Amino acid sequence: MPGKRVQFDDETWGVLDLLGRDTMMTFQEMADEAFRDYLRKHDRPVGLKAALRRSANVSADVVPLQRKQARVKSKPKTKRR
């Protein structure tokens, strides 16, 4: 997983640190949420499924296929003598 180093001014870091403590989130969790929201704002797919749907130009919900009903096996007929 690639990592990046970011720098904040003291005031911004203080506010982010306080928000993280108030919401019981780590900095990584806050960053993940912020970037997901940013991608959604710019209409970019967030996950693999969303990217595949977008590339197929399908925005509808996935409809599960109906399973075929199991055939009831009948008893083999015996020959009458």
NORJODA-V714860 format. One record per backbone hydrogen bond with DSSP energy under -1.0 kcal/mol. CO is the residue of the C=O (numbers start at 1). NH is the residue of the N-H. If there is no record, write none. Layout:
co=(CO CO)
nh=(NH NH)
This chain:
co=(9 10 11 12 13 14 15 16 17 18 19 20 26 27 28 29 30 31 32 33 34 35 36 37 38 39 40 47 48 49 50 51 52 53 54)
nh=(13 14 15 16 17 18 19 20 21 22 23 25 30 31 32 33 34 35 36 37 38 39 40 41 42 44 43 51 52 53 54 55 56 58 57)
